[in-house]
C-alpha cells in the first residue's frame, strides 16, 4: 500500500509542470428569460403565424407542417381532412381569414396559456364565408402556439358577446365555476347525455333541445333501428374528451364554453343475414373495404361553442344553455378486434 501511494505521488509530482488546465463549466444556475405574458398583441402575432403557416402547408400538401401548428382535436381533424382529400383526388382545402376579434384572458405567464378568436373565414375566392370560433393554446412558455379547436357559428346565431375589460382582456372562467347554470367542465357531459338519451333525460332542463343535442338522438335512433330484413344494428356513444376547454365570461353575466366531444358509431351485422356492414362515405378513406365484414366502428371528433347563462336566483326564469357553433368529422374507422 505504501509503495502504491508513493508511486502515485511520484507520478503526480513528475507531471505537475506539464499538466494542462481544463475549463470547468460554471455550476451556478443560468437565468432564463421570464415567460412572456399573453397580451392581445402576442395573440394577434400567434394568430397571424398560424394563418400563414397553415396556408403554406395546405397549398403544398404538407400534412406534417399543418399538424405542427395544431393540437388535440384539431390535429385529428386536420389529419383526417388531408387523408380524405387525397383519397378523393381533391386539393387540400385552403382558407382566407378576415380581421380577427381576439379574446385574451389575463393568465399567469408560467402556466398554460390560451386565447379565443372569432373571425370570418372563406374559401380563397371568397365563397362559402363562415364565422369561426377558435381556441389557441400554448402548453408551456417555450412552446409554439397551436390551434386546439375550431368550430363554425350556426347561420342563425350571432357572434358571442364576450366581456372585455378596459385593458382589452377577456375574463376567464374557472372550469368549476358555480356561478353559471352549468359549470364549464360539465357542459360536454350534459350535451353528450342529451345526444345519447334524448329529451326525456333530466339534462333537458338545463340545455336547449336542438340539432346538436336531441337532434343527434333522433337521427341516431332512426339509424339504430334495423331496416326490415337487413340484420343491421348501429350503437352510438357520445363522450367528453380530455382536450382543453375554453370558458370565457359574456357581457350578460353568463359564459361561453368551447369544447370537444367524441362520437363512436358501431355497426353490427347479424351474421345470419347475408352481406357486409355498409361503409359510410366519410369513413371510406380510413378503412380497407376488404377488412370489413360484420362489424365497423366509426369515430368522430365534434367541436362546439355553447352559451351558458348565469345561475338564476331561486324562482327566476328558465334560461338554458344553447349550442351556437358546431363542427367536426370522421377521424377513424376500424374493425373491432373483440
Secondary structure, DSSP 8 states (H G I E B T S, - for coil): -HHHHHHHHHHHHHTTTT---------S-----------HHHHHHHHHHHHHHHHHHHHHT-HHHHHHTB-HHHHHHHHHHHHHHHHHT------EE---EEEEB---TTS-EEEEEEEEEE-TTS-S-EEEEEEEEESSTTS--EEEEEEEE-TT-----B-B-TTS-B-B--TT-TTBSS-HHHHHHHHHHHHHH-TTSGGGGTB--STTTHHHHHHHHHHHS--TTT-EEEEEEEEE-SS--EEEEBTTS-EEEEEEEEEEEEEEE-TTSSS-----GGGGGGS-GGG-SSEEEEEEEEEEEEEE-B---TT-----BEEEEEEEEEEEEE----
